[in-house]
């Protein structure tokens, strides 16, 4: 039981749900994402200080280095700004690759192919389907999103329209590629092999269902 497992190190009551409330309620009100995240982080800090009785120094160390839980709660360890350094580096590097490919025009031929394909399948289906080979080549979601956007941008009037097909396409499909970071890392954490990926129904049923139900 959760209470029995974490009761010795954490205060578990309704007050601990405040960060989630400050995340969900503004989301329903369609606030800007940055404002929502700022509200949730601030609420988390207040709960840590006032409810969990964490000292300001411990909170600062947690924000920078990550949370260090008491013995028996190791599953809660992690987080912090430093843990995002590698992710930030990957984003910067993949952004550079995407910029080079766009500037050199190496993707123009593939983009024209996607445009012709969209005349038969529609922009949504084409964008989702384009994400599968891109995910296999890019091996991570960040570069995959950027490359798919570059390939399929001419199919859409503005970038906002591409959010849903990118989310239901490359973001999910990257995780069913065994050699992709999105697929291999979770498998390694769980101690299983790529043979488990066919059972990850959500990852491919969402894009499949979405493509079947779309008119364009």
RODO-2510 file (C-alpha; in nm, 4 decimals, decimal comma):
residues 216
     n   res          X          Y          Z
     1     x     0,0000     0,0000     0,0000
     2     x     0,1293     0,3467    -0,0876
     3     x     0,0642     0,4883     0,2597
     4     x     0,2584     0,2079     0,4237
     5     x     0,5469     0,2329     0,1781
     6     x     0,6047     0,6087     0,1879
     7     x     0,4444     0,7186     0,5167
     8     x     0,7762     0,7269     0,7038
     9     x     0,9372     0,9749     0,4648
    10     x     0,6494     1,1763     0,3197
    11     x     0,3320     1,3501     0,4296
    12     x     0,0572     1,2034     0,2137
    13     x    -0,2662     1,4006     0,2264
    14     x    -0,4703     1,6304     0,0044
    15     x    -0,2140     1,9100     0,0330
    16     x     0,0396     1,6998    -0,1560
    17     x    -0,1901     1,7124    -0,4616
    18     x    -0,1560     2,0903    -0,4996
    19     x     0,1188     2,0740    -0,7677
    20     x    -0,1014     1,8435    -0,9769
    21     x    -0,3998     2,0760    -0,9286
    22     x    -0,1916     2,3742    -1,0390
    23     x    -0,0936     2,1723    -1,3444
    24     x    -0,4368     2,0445    -1,4475
    25     x    -0,6654     2,3404    -1,3738
    26     x    -0,4681     2,6004    -1,5753
    27     x    -0,4368     2,3401    -1,8508
    28     x    -0,8155     2,3153    -1,8718
    29     x    -0,8264     2,6957    -1,8825
    30     x    -0,5845     2,6878    -2,1766
    31     x    -0,3082     2,8847    -2,0098
    32     x     0,0314     2,9180    -2,1692
    33     x     0,2424     2,6060    -2,1054
    34     x     0,5280     2,8044    -1,9491
    35     x     0,2904     2,9664    -1,7018
    36     x     0,1388     2,6282    -1,6140
    37     x     0,4792     2,4752    -1,5468
    38     x     0,5851     2,7768    -1,3392
    39     x     0,2697     2,7509    -1,1260
    40     x     0,3186     2,3783    -1,0699
    41     x     0,6870     2,4210    -0,9772
    42     x     0,6053     2,7016    -0,7365
    43     x     0,3287     2,4925    -0,5783
    44     x     0,5709     2,2007    -0,5452
    45     x     0,8229     2,4209    -0,3673
    46     x     0,5571     2,5484    -0,1266
    47     x     0,4405     2,1932    -0,0509
    48     x     0,7996     2,0807     0,0029
    49     x     0,8679     2,3587     0,2528
    50     x     0,5339     2,3814     0,4322
    51     x     0,3978     2,0263     0,4150
    52     x     0,6998     1,7991     0,3792
    53     x     0,9041     2,0178     0,6188
    54     x     1,2016     2,0312     0,3834
    55     x     1,4618     2,2935     0,4634
    56     x     1,5356     2,5682     0,2062
    57     x     1,8892     2,4299     0,1582
    58     x     1,7557     2,0779     0,0977
    59     x     1,4982     2,2131    -0,1466
    60     x     1,7654     2,4012    -0,3401
    61     x     1,9837     2,0896    -0,3511
    62     x     1,6831     1,8887    -0,4716
    63     x     1,6105     2,1391    -0,7483
    64     x     1,9680     2,1315    -0,8730
    65     x     2,0909     1,7771    -0,8016
    66     x     1,7630     1,5862    -0,7798
    67     x     1,5678     1,4272    -0,4973
    68     x     1,7527     1,1916    -0,2650
    69     x     1,4846     0,9860    -0,0850
    70     x     1,5258     0,7972     0,2425
    71     x     1,6110     0,4281     0,2355
    72     x     1,3300     0,2148     0,0977
    73     x     1,2000     0,4845    -0,1387
    74     x     1,4757     0,4742    -0,3988
    75     x     1,2195     0,4638    -0,6802
    76     x     1,1493     0,8332    -0,6147
    77     x     1,5114     0,9392    -0,6688
    78     x     1,6045     1,1621    -0,9585
    79     x     1,5134     1,4880    -1,1208
    80     x     1,6979     1,8172    -1,0832
    81     x     1,8455     2,0591    -1,3319
    82     x     2,1669     1,8635    -1,3794
    83     x     1,9774     1,5546    -1,4896
    84     x     1,8463     1,7562    -1,7853
    85     x     2,1931     1,8593    -1,9046
    86     x     2,2282     1,5536    -2,1294
    87     x     1,8789     1,6026    -2,2697
    88     x     1,9542     1,9692    -2,3392
    89     x     2,2731     1,8656    -2,5177
    90     x     2,0827     1,6184    -2,7352
    91     x     1,8281     1,8867    -2,8256
    92     x     2,1031     2,1342    -2,9200
    93     x     2,2888     1,8770    -3,1302
    94     x     1,9803     1,7510    -3,3098
    95     x     1,8681     2,1082    -3,3737
    96     x     2,2007     2,1689    -3,5458
    97     x     2,1528     1,8576    -3,7625
    98     x     1,8010     1,9662    -3,8544
    99     x     1,9237     2,3148    -3,9424
   100     x     2,1994     2,1760    -4,1662
   101     x     1,9586     1,9495    -4,3506
   102     x     1,7168     2,2344    -4,4055
   103     x     1,9844     2,4780    -4,5227
   104     x     2,1414     2,2321    -4,7670
   105     x     1,8071     2,1280    -4,9139
   106     x     1,8812     1,7576    -4,8759
   107     x     1,5227     1,6912    -4,7702
   108     x     1,3557     1,8772    -5,0591
   109     x     1,3047     1,5613    -5,2643
   110     x     1,1486     1,3721    -4,9745
   111     x     0,9323     1,6731    -4,8928
   112     x     0,8007     1,6724    -5,2519
   113     x     0,7241     1,3025    -5,2161
   114     x     0,5244     1,3708    -4,8995
   115     x     0,3333     1,6442    -5,0805
   116     x     0,2350     1,4059    -5,3609
   117     x     0,1411     1,1371    -5,1102
   118     x    -0,0802     1,3814    -4,9199
   119     x    -0,2946     1,4303    -5,2320
   120     x    -0,4077     1,0701    -5,1935
   121     x    -0,3912     1,0114    -4,8193
   122     x    -0,4392     1,3575    -4,6744
   123     x    -0,2002     1,5732    -4,4732
   124     x    -0,2686     1,4046    -4,1385
   125     x    -0,2086     1,0458    -4,2540
   126     x     0,0968     1,1464    -4,4540
   127     x     0,2530     1,3224    -4,1557
   128     x     0,1920     1,0254    -3,9260
   129     x     0,3244     0,7730    -4,1795
   130     x     0,6306     0,9871    -4,2514
   131     x     0,7195     0,9678    -3,8837
   132     x     0,7835     0,5925    -3,8933
   133     x     1,0854     0,5847    -4,1305
   134     x     1,2114     0,9107    -3,9801
   135     x     1,2013     0,7518    -3,6342
   136     x     1,3938     0,4514    -3,7645
   137     x     1,6680     0,6744    -3,9067
   138     x     1,6890     0,9461    -3,6406
   139     x     1,6841     0,7021    -3,3445
   140     x     1,5389     0,9645    -3,1080
   141     x     1,2203     1,1639    -3,0741
   142     x     1,3798     1,5097    -3,0783
   143     x     1,5453     1,4844    -3,4182
   144     x     1,2504     1,2808    -3,5437
   145     x     1,0051     1,5582    -3,4599
   146     x     1,2207     1,8200    -3,6297
   147     x     1,2782     1,6167    -3,9446
   148     x     0,9124     1,5153    -3,9767
   149     x     0,8108     1,8792    -3,9366
   150     x     1,0533     1,9821    -4,2109
   151     x     0,9281     1,7111    -4,4436
   152     x     0,5586     1,7788    -4,3910
   153     x     0,5480     2,1527    -4,3195
   154     x     0,4342     2,2365    -4,6762
   155     x     0,1232     2,0236    -4,6177
   156     x    -0,0048     2,2540    -4,3421
   157     x    -0,1061     2,6172    -4,3335
   158     x     0,0634     2,6801    -3,9991
   159     x     0,2759     2,4973    -3,7444
   160     x    -0,0009     2,4695    -3,4854
   161     x    -0,1967     2,2339    -3,7087
   162     x     0,0950     1,9902    -3,7053
   163     x     0,0999     1,9427    -3,3278
   164     x    -0,1514     1,6565    -3,3178
   165     x    -0,0125     1,4489    -3,6086
   166     x     0,3403     1,4907    -3,4719
   167     x     0,2305     1,3838    -3,1240
   168     x     0,0238     1,0905    -3,2486
   169     x     0,2884     1,0010    -3,5036
   170     x     0,6612     1,0395    -3,4502
   171     x     0,6442     1,0842    -3,0716
   172     x     0,4662     0,7511    -3,0212
   173     x     0,6091     0,5582    -3,3144
   174     x     0,9678     0,6317    -3,2090
   175     x     0,9107     0,4155    -2,9010
   176     x     0,8332     0,1021    -3,1053
   177     x     1,1679     0,1190    -3,2884
   178     x     1,3941    -0,1252    -3,0958
   179     x     1,7148     0,0710    -3,1600
   180     x     1,5588     0,4111    -3,0857
   181     x     1,6357     0,5761    -2,7530
   182     x     1,2611     0,6018    -2,6881
   183     x     1,2291     0,2243    -2,7179
   184     x     1,5605     0,0827    -2,5978
   185     x     1,5992     0,2891    -2,2799
   186     x     1,2591     0,1974    -2,1266
   187     x     1,3208    -0,1680    -2,2154
   188     x     1,6607    -0,1541    -2,0454
   189     x     1,5111     0,0069    -1,7350
   190     x     1,2456    -0,2637    -1,7107
   191     x     1,4996    -0,5377    -1,7823
   192     x     1,3199    -0,6703    -2,0900
   193     x     1,4092    -0,7072    -2,4558
   194     x     1,2526    -0,5556    -2,7671
   195     x     1,0166    -0,8533    -2,7860
   196     x     0,7911    -0,6643    -2,5443
   197     x     0,7262    -0,3796    -2,7920
   198     x     0,4403    -0,5543    -2,9807
   199     x     0,2512    -0,5542    -2,6493
   200     x     0,2804    -0,1764    -2,6177
   201     x    -0,0588    -0,1387    -2,7826
   202     x    -0,1028     0,2303    -2,7014
   203     x     0,2036     0,3278    -2,9032
   204     x     0,0680     0,2070    -3,2351
   205     x    -0,3079     0,1865    -3,1757
   206     x    -0,3351     0,5632    -3,1218
   207     x    -0,1822     0,6608    -3,4590
   208     x    -0,3600     0,3733    -3,6355
   209     x    -0,7000     0,4652    -3,4932
   210     x    -0,6429     0,8330    -3,5614
   211     x    -0,5549     0,7680    -3,9247
   212     x    -0,8599     0,5454    -3,9744
   213     x    -1,0981     0,8038    -3,8297
   214     x    -0,9569     1,1067    -4,0081
   215     x    -1,1177     1,2287    -4,3271
   216     x    -0,7966     1,3949    -4,4503
***
